[in-house]
Amino acid sequence: MADLGERLQSVRKRRGLTQRELAQASNVSVSLVRKIEQGERDDTRIETLRRMAAAMRDAVHAGHLARQADRIPKRFWAQASSPAR
């Protein structure tokens, strides 16, 4: 079974995030992300891991929304951005 660092790195890469992007989105240092992935840290706070997980979920949702946006007719965006009457 993969350890925490291996799992974190695997999920991060599948989500298309760099260590820097994950760190910024999670409000942690790049150094911390690197140390967790390399197994140098085994005392990471649960709240920190939750922020990382949320950041990776958000990356998936953002990618999904971007793909879906191409399928929505342009007239919808024009209506959605016009002021309410």
N, C-alpha and C positions, 0 to 999 in steps of 0.2 A: 504494500500500500504506500502511496506517495505521501511524503511529509508535507507540512504546511507550506513551506517554501516552494516545493515543486508544484503543488496544486495552485498556489497563487500565481506563479509564473505561467503555468499552462493556461489558466483562465484569462489572465491579462493579455497574453498573446492572441488567444482566440478572439478576444474582444477588439483586437487591433490597437491596443494602447502601448505606448512606451512606458518605461519606468517613470520618466519625468511627468508624463501626462497623468498617470495614476497618482503620483505623489501630489501634484497640484490639485487634482480633483478631490483628493482625500484629505488635503491640508496636512500632509506629513512631508518629511524630507525625502529626497531621492535616495539618500544614504540609507534611510530606514527600509525603504522598499527593497533595495539591493541586498541589505543584510538579511532580511526575512527570506528572500528568495534563495540566498546562498546558504541558509541554515545557520547563520551566525547569531541570530536572535531567536530565543525561544521564550521570551518573557513579554511579548507584545500584548498590549491591553486589548481586551475584547472590543471596547469602543472603537479603537483604531481599526481593527479588522472589520468591524461593521461599516465604518466609513469607506474603507476600501471596497467592500462588497457592494455598497450602494453606488459608488462611483462606476464600478464595472457594469452594474445593471443599467445605470443611466446611459452609458456608452452604447449598450445594446439597443436601448429604446431610441436614442438619437439616430443611430444608424438605420433602424427600422423606419422611423419617421421620414428620414431623408429619402429612403427608397420608395416609400409610399407617396411622398410629395410629387414624384414624377408621374404618378398615375392619376393625380387629381387634375381635372380640367382647369385651365388658366382662368376661365370665367368665375370659377368658385373663389379663387384667391382674390380676384377683383371685388367680388361681392363681400367677402369676408373682411377686406381691409377698408371698405367704404364706411363712413360714419352712419350710425343708426339713425333712422328717421323718426 
